[in-house]
Amino acid sequence: MLAINPQKGGLLALIVILLLFMGGRYLYLKPKFTSGEKPDDFGGILASGQPFRLSDLRGRYVLLDFWGSWCGPCRKENPLLVSLYDELRDKSYGDALGFEIVSVALEKSETSWRKAIAKDSLKWPYHLMDEGHFTGPVARQFGVREIPSKYLLSPEGMVLMVNPDISEIKSYLLEKEEK
């Protein structure tokens, strides 16, 4: 008969529980879309008050950036996004009309959202507020369960990259630049 030392059995049970927790967390946080998929169109009202649809930007590379004014890592990353936008927005791409960022803020406070846009100098025109943190319609559509989350979309609206870092986006788009 196989005898298990109670101390070793407890350690084994702890390891199994930890592995199940990590696997469950991975599946829960896994993005809804993968490269090559085409998400449905969505829309809303921009911070400027203008109506917006993602399909308005067809023909351009689009970075969908899910963030929040209350999210420390998001706010820390915003200067990098501003630099990326400054460097790439006026470039010519062989297969696209340009590059845009669409910021989708998961917020409960419009005031906090607007203050964060101004304070962080987020100069691109496409700012949407998805009310309710992770329960807003756009966050649910994209399966966003943690922020920052990002999707780089092709000029046709296909997902090219999921949660790329800024340097990956920059490298990819600079390779596409028309010389």
N, C-alpha and C positions, 0 to 999 in steps of 0.2 A: 504494500500500500504506500502511496506517495504521501509524505508528510511535509507540510509547509510550515516553516518557521513563522510564528505570528508577526514578528517584526518585518520579515521579508514580504509576507502576505499584505501587510498594511502599506508598505512601500509600493508594491505592485499595484494595489488598488488605487493609490494616489496617482501613480503614473498613468493608469488607464483613464481615470477621471480627467486628468490634465489633458491628455491627448483628445478625449471626446470634447472637452471644452474648446480646445484650440481648433479642432475640425469644425465644430458648430459655429464658432465665431468667424472662421474663414468663409463658410458658406453664407452666413448672414450678411457679411460685409462685401461679398463678391459683387462687382458691378453687374448691372442688368445686361448691358450690351458688350459685345466683344468686337474686335476688328473685323471689318467686312459687313457688319450689320447696318441697316439704315433705320434709325429711329423715326417715329412719326413726328410730323410737324407740331409745333406748339406756338403759343403766342401769349401776349400780355400787354400791359401798359408800361412803357419805359419810364424812367425817373423824370424824363423831360415832359411826360404826359402824352407822348405820341404812341399810337398803337404799333405793335411789332409782331411779326411772325418770323420764325427761324428761316422759313423758306424765302424770305426777303433777301437773304444773304447767299442764296444759291449762286455758284460761280466763284465763290471765295473760300479760302480756308477759314474755318471758324474754330476758335477755342472756346468751348463751353466751360466756364469756371464756376463751380458751385462753392460758395463761401458764406461767411456770416460776419457781421460786425463784432460779434461776441466771441469769435474764434481766434485765439492767439496765433496758431500756426498759419491761418489764412492771412491775417493782418501782416505777419512777418514776411509772407511771400509776396504781398502786393507790390512792393518796390521792384521786385524781379519781373513781375508781370508788366509794370509800367515800362521798364527798360526794354522788355521783349516787344511790346507794342510800338514803342518809339523807333526801334531798330527795323521792324519788319512791316509796318503798316503801309509804307510807300514803295515797297519793292514790287517789281514786276515778276510774275511767275508764268512760266510757259503754259501751264494748264489751269490758271486761275486769274481772276481779276484783282486779287489782293488777299489781305489777311485781316480778320476782325476778331475781337474778343467779345463774347457775350457773358456778362457776369450775372449769375442767378444767385441772389442772396436769400438764404433761408433765415427768415426774420419774423419776429413778433412785433417789432417796433420800427415803423417807417422813419421816425426821427433819427434813431440810431443808425439806420441804414444810410440815410442821406448824409449824416455827419461823417460816417466812415468813408463814403465815396469822396467827399470834399477833403477830409484830412489826409487820406492816402493818395490824393491827386490821381484818381482813376479817370483818365481823360477820354477813354473811348465812350461812344454814345449809347452803347447797348447795355443798360443796367435794368434788370428785372428784379422785383421782390416777390419771392415765393413764400407767402405768408404761412407761418406755422412750423417753423424749423423743418423737420423731416417729413411733415405730413402734407406739404403743399403739393399741388398737382404736378409740377415739373419735377420736383424731387422724387415723387412716387413713380412718374413715367420713366425716369432714368435709374430708379433703384438706388438713389443716393441715401446711404445710411451713415456716412462719415464725411467730414469736410476737413480740408479742401479735397474736392474730387474734380477731375477734369476729363473731358473728351475732346480730342482733336478730330474735326470732321473734314472730309474732302470737299472739293467744290460741288460734288454731286450730293452731299449730305450723308455720306457713308462714314462710319466710325473708322478712323485710321489708327488712333492710339487711345488707350484707356489709362488714365492716371499717369501720364508721362511727366517727367520733371521738365523744368524750363529749358535745360540744355538739350534735351532730346527734341523738344519742339523746335528750338532754334536750329539745330543741326539738320533736321528733316526739311524745314522750309528753306534754309539757305541752299540745300542741294537742289531744290526745285526752282531757285531763282533764275530768271532769264538773264544771261550775261550780255 
